[in-house]
Amino acid sequence: MKKKLFFLILMLYGFFSFSQEKIIVDVKVKGATKTKVSEIKKIIETKVNTKIDSVLLLNDMVRLKRLPAISHAYFQVFHSHENKYNVFINVEENFTIIPEFNLWTTTNKKTAYKIGLYEYNFLGRNIALGGFYQNNGFNSYGINFRAPTLFSSKWGIALNHQNWISEEPLYFEDKTANYKYQNTSYEVLGLYQIDFKNNLQFGVNYFKEKYDYLTGDTAPNIPLKLNVNKWLFKSIYTYDVLDYYYQYISGFKNQLYGQYVISENEYQDDFLIFWNDLFYYKRIGKKGNWANRLRVGLSSNIKSPFAPFALDNNVNLRGVGILVDRGTGSIVWNSEYRHTLYENNWLVLQGNIFNDFGTWRTPGGSLNDFLKSDNVRIYSGVGLRFINKKIFNAVFRIDYGYGLTKNASKGFVFGIGQYF
């Protein structure tokens, strides 16, 4: 009888012991030197006096690795006493003060440069602050502030000011003219993280545009000068389930952009524009990464040389040239395979082969324009990436693209950061 009673008590003790929830008594952060621990604890959803949730912890690690300040993060759980546990979050920080320097040739064959400095973890609070100066025959500058968790773990703000001047080609019928283009803008955006996978940006941009004729062929109905004030209302919805492991990315991401522009002049009507970027990344073996971006965009189909979708080296097709055409619709698919050729504790040399496909709707044209061979461009090529694993977005890339369609161009494209 005593044995039965002993086993019964033992079974009841085991039942109640296992049925007790494992409670977090403390969350400790290790490895954060510049980033404030209070900021990390604000961002993550794992909190003291809540039960241990392994799915939530894994999501928190992904959330931290998305931050510019964090290159890698992982967690450990240790028993404290009774049903109480300590959670240790280990982070590896990036260097986040990043200079910017770009050098290129403009449409008029002049040498242009852009210099800037950005801090992506200002005050250790996940705030991006910086600006740039550009000279391409004209002087331009920009100032940017972005604080996604300024007000809470879900609410933030972005403020941007830019004075941009460049020489831009405008296309109408079979003619081309170069204009001096100036855009002075002021933007305010609200940033809201709905949940782990979904976030929203929304706001307004007030800007002044000026066009001044320089050279080339024009038409009687195209002004030599244009000066107009505009309001742009914008929203960006993002669904993000990407996972990062240093230079490798896996998963899926979708971004939907919508903009409505109010303009009061006889040459540019109010117009609506949207585009959707779909990203898909897959790890291939230990050193490979397959990356894809599909962009589909449409705008109000106004027959005008001021069409919003540009065909350009640095935006969509590597090797096509600088601002070679414009349209009111765009379908672009970029696909590349990245392979790590060499890696140590701070440096990665990555090679890639790519294929860029694009087609455009001409201003005032129809959806059938997407299927016309004259509007289709296909480029293939190879490239190299030099990646510093300890510095945020420290990716120097060089690609060589070769056109496969009729009368196509070819050439090198340089830049900072992965192409997509």
N, C-alpha and C positions, 0 to 999 in steps of 0.2 A: 504493500500500500504506500509506504514511504517513497519507494522508487517511482511509482506511478505519479505521485504528487510532485516529486522532484522534476520529472520529465515534463509534466504539465506546466509547472512554473517556468521551466526553461523555455518551452515552446511559446508561452505567452510573452515572456521577456523578449524573445527573438522577434515575435510578431510585432510587438509595439516598438521595438528598436528599429526594425526595418521600415515600419510604416511612418516613422518620424521623417519629416522633410529635412533635407540638408540645407541649413540656413547659412547665408554669408554673414560673417561677423566683421570682416574687414576686407577692403580692396586696396592692395598696395601696387604702386606703379614703379617699375625699375627701368633705368636706362634713359629717363627723360632728364636732360640737362638744361636745354633751352626752353622746351615746351613746358608750360605750367601744368603741374599735376592736377590742379583744380579744373583746368580746361579739358584735360583728357577724361576726368571723372564726369564732367558735365556732358560730354559728347556721347559716352557709352551709356547703354541702358542697363548694364549690370550694376546693381546698387546694394549697399549694405542693408541688412535685415530683410532681404528677399531670398527666396529659395534659389538654389543653383539650377540654372537652365543652360545645358550645354549648347543648344541651338542658339540661344541668345548670346552666349560667349563667343561662339564662332562668328556670328554676325558682327559683333563688336570688333573683332580682330580685322575683319574685312573693312569695316567702317574706318578704323584707324589707319589701315594701309592706303586708303583713298586720300588721306590728308597729305598735302605737300611736305609736311614736317616729318612724316614717318615713312621709312623705307620698308620696315618689316615689324610685325607684332605677333606675339603668341602668349598663351596663358598657361598657368599652372594652378592646381587646386591642392591645398594641404589641410589635413584635419587639425582642428584646434582643440576642441573638447566637446564631449557629448555629441550633439548633432550640429555643431558649429564648425564652419570651415573658413579658411583664409584663401582669397583669390589673389594671385600674383600676376600682374600684366607686365610683360617684358616688351619694351619697344627699342627699335634701332632708329635713331634720328637721321634725317637728311640735313645737309648744309643747304640753307634756304635763301641766302643772299646771292642772287644770280645776276651777273652782268649780261647784257645783250649787245651783240654786234653782228650786223648783216651788211654785206657788200654785194651790189648787183648792177646790171646795166639797165637803164630806163628805155622807154619806147623811142626816145630820140638819141639813143646810143651814148648818153652821158653816164658817168660812173656815180652811183648813189650809195649812201651809207646810212645806217640807223644804229644809234647807240642808246642804251637804256640800263636801268638798274631796278631790280624788283626784290622785295623782301616778302617771302611767302609765309612767314611765321612771325609777323611783327608783334613785339611785346610777348612772344610765346603764347599767343592767343588765337592762332589759326587765322590771322588777318593778313591779306595780301595788300601790299602798298608799293607803288612804284610809278615810273614814268619813262618816257623816251624822247629823244630828239632825232629828227630825220632831216637829211639834206639830199635832195634829188634835183638840185637846181633851184628849189624852193625850200623854205624852212617850215617844218612841221613839228608838233609836240603833242604829247598825251599824258594825262595823269589818271591813275586808276586806284580805287580803294574797294576792297571786297572783304566783308566780315560775315561769313555765313552763320556764325553762332554768337553774334554780338549781343542779342537780346535774350536768347535762351538756347537750349539745345536744338530747337527747331526753327527759330526765326533769326534772320539776319538782313543785311542791306548791302547794296553795291552802288558806288558813285563813280561816274566816269566823265571826264572832260577831254575833248580832243579838238585840235586845230590842224587839219590835214590839208596839204596842198600838193598836187601832183599834176603832171601832164598826162592826159588820158585821151585815148583814141575813141571817137564815136563813129558808129557804123550806120549807114542808111543807104538802102538799095545797094549799088555797086561802088559807093563813094566812102571815103574815110577822111575825117578831119580831126586834128589834134586841138584840144582845148586845155586851158589852165583850169583845173577843178579845185575848188576850196570848199571844205566842209567843216564848220565850227559847231560842235555839238555838246549838249549837257544832258546827262542821263541819270535817272534814279530808278533802281530796281529793288523790289522786295524779294527776299529769298525765304522759302518755306519748305522744310523737309516734312513731307506728309508721313512717311514711315521709312523703314530701312531701304526699301526698293524704289520709292517714288519721291520726287521733289519737284517744286514749282518755282519759277521765276516770273515776275510780272512787273511792268512799270512803263515809264514814258521817257521819250527822248525828244528834246527840242533842238532843232538844228537849222542852220542857215547854209544854203548852197549857192555857190557862185560859179558860173561858167564864162570863160573869156576865150574867144577864138584866137588861135595861134597860127596854125598852118593847115594846108590841105584843102580838099574839095568840100564844098558845102552846098546847100540848096536854098531857094528863096523862102521856103517855109521853116527853115531852121535858123534860130536867132544867133547872132554873133556874140551877144552878151545875154546872160540870164542870171537873175538874182532873186531868190525866193526863200521864204521862211516856211518851215514844215514842222509838223508834229508827228511823231511815230509812237504808236502804242504797240507794245510787244509782250509776248508771253512765251515761255519755254517750259515744256513738260518733259521730264526725264524719268525713264524706267531703267534702273541700273542693277544688274546682278553679276557684274564683273568681279573676278577675284584676281589678286595680284601676287606674284612671287618674284620680287626683284624685276628683271626685265621681261618676265613672262606674264602673259595675260590669258585668262580663259573666261568664257561665259558670253553673255549677251547684254546689249545696251541699246536703248532706243531714245532718240531725242526728237521732239516735235516742236518746230519753231513757227510762230504765227506773228505777222506784223501788219498793221494797218497804218498807212501814211496819208496824212491830210496835207494837201498842197493847193495853193491858190494862185495859179497862173495858167495861161492859155496853152502852154506847151506840155505841162505835166499835170495830169488829172490825179485825183485821189486814187490810190490803188491798194490792193490787198496782195500779200505775198505769204506763202508758207513753203516750208520744206521739211522733210523728215529724213533723219540720219539713222540708219540701222547698222549696228556694229555686231560682228560675231568673231570671236577668237577661240582657237582650239590649240591645246598643247599637242605637239607631235613628238613622241618619244621624250627623251630627257633634254634635248637641246633645240628642238624645233617649235615654231609657233606660226600657225596659219591665221592671218588677219584679213578681215573683210569690212568694207564700208559700202553701203548702198544708199545713195542720196536721190530722192525724188522731190522735185520742187516745181511749183506753178505760181504765176502771178497774174494779175489782171492783164489781159492780152491787148495792150495798147501798142499801136504801131508808132514807135518812137525810138530814136537812137539812145535814149536813156534807159534801156532795158536793164533789169536788176541782176540777171544771172550772167556771170562772166566766164569765158573760157580762158583759163590761165594756169600756167606752170605750178604756181604755189598753192592753188586751191583744189584742182581736180585732176588734171592730166599732166603727168611728168614728161616734159620734152616738147609740149605743144607751143610754148612761147609765152610772152607777157601780154595779157589782155588782147587776144587775137580775135575775139568775137563776143557778142552779147545775145541774150535771148530772153523770152518770157516763160520759158519752161526748161527744165534740165533733168536728165536721168544719168547718173554717174555711178559706176561700180568700180571700186578699187579693191584689188585682191593681191596679197603678197605672202610669200613664205619666208619667214625669218629664221636663220640658223646661227646659233652661237659658235663662232670659230675659235675663240680664245676667251678665257675668263680667269681672273684671280679675285682676291678679296675686295678689289675696288674698281677694276677695269673690265669691260666687256667689249670684244670686237664681234660684231654681228654682221653677217652677209644676208642679202635678200634678193629674190627674183620677184618681179611684179608684172601685173597686167592691169592697165587702166582703160576702161571703156566709158564713152560718154556720147550722148546725143542731145540735141537742143531743139526747142521750138523757136522759130524766128519771130520777131515782133510783128504782131498782127496775123500770124500764120495759124495753122490748124494743128490738132493733135497728130495728124498724119505726118507732120514734119519730123516727129521722132523716128519714123521708119525710113525717111529719105536718106539715101546713101551719102549725099552731099553734107548732111548734118551729123553723120556718125564719125567718131574718131576712136581709134584703137591704138594704144601705145603699150609696148613691152620694154622691159629693161632689167637692169641689175643695180645693186647699190651696196653701200657699206654704212654701218652705224658704229660710232665710237661712243660708248656709254660709261659714265662715271656712276657707280652704284651708290656713292655716298652723297651725291648732290642731286637735289630735286630737278627733274626734267633735263638733266645734263646729257642730252643725246645730240651729237653732231652727226648729221646725215648728209650723204651725197648719193644722188641717183643719176643714172644715165638712161633717158627714155628715147625709144626709137619708134617712129610712127609706122604703122602697118597699113594704113588706108591711103587713098590716092592723094598725091601732092602733100604728104605729111612732112613735118619737120622733125628735128631731133635735137638733143642737147642735154646738158647737165643741169641739175637742180640741187641747190644747197639749202640747208635750213637747220634750225634748232628744234629738237623734239621729233618724235616719230611723225610720219606724214599723216597718220590717223590712228 
